Amino acid sequence: MSGRRGMAAGVAALLAAAALAWWMGRPERPPAPDPTPLDASGERSLGTLRARARALESRTAALRPGRTYVVIDTGRNLLTLFQNGKEILKATCSTGSGRALADPVRRRKWVFDTPRGEFVILKKYPNPVWIKPDWAFLEVGEPIPGRLAERLA
């Protein structure tokens, strides 16, 4: 994987984590009883149902962030970028596999899970240097290099 691809994958993973964190971190609320009145036949009229739908859409819109945010669907590996409440981009992304990788020599273990919750990106480094981590060598059965130059992709 090239340095730019690795960086792109890292940024995508960070965005995925941030979006997923926002979506999954919301507290669960029990559903409110439906206050829509019944008509004479015991059913709800179309007009009252439409009014109720508009009210629910308004409440849902108030819960969404107002600026730019990302939502990651880990089941479909799908990243969706929203800006001011409108979807502006859909893209395939990588998410955690849940797989574990062990380093028997140094007795370390990595678990590749996508974190859940709400995250905020505090800083962005333009054109960062990517240094290939130990687990990337172990994953393909290569020895972990001792020199930094051998890690730069």
Buried (B, 14 or more C-beta within 10 A) or exposed (E): EEBEEBBBBEBBBBBBBBBBBBBBEEEEEEEEEEEEEEEEEEEBBEEBEEEBEEEEEEEEEEEEEEEEBBBBBBEEBBBBBBEEEEEEEEEEBBBBEEEEBEBEEEEEEBEBEBBBEBBEEEEEEEEEEBEBEBBBBBEEEEEBEEEEEEBEB
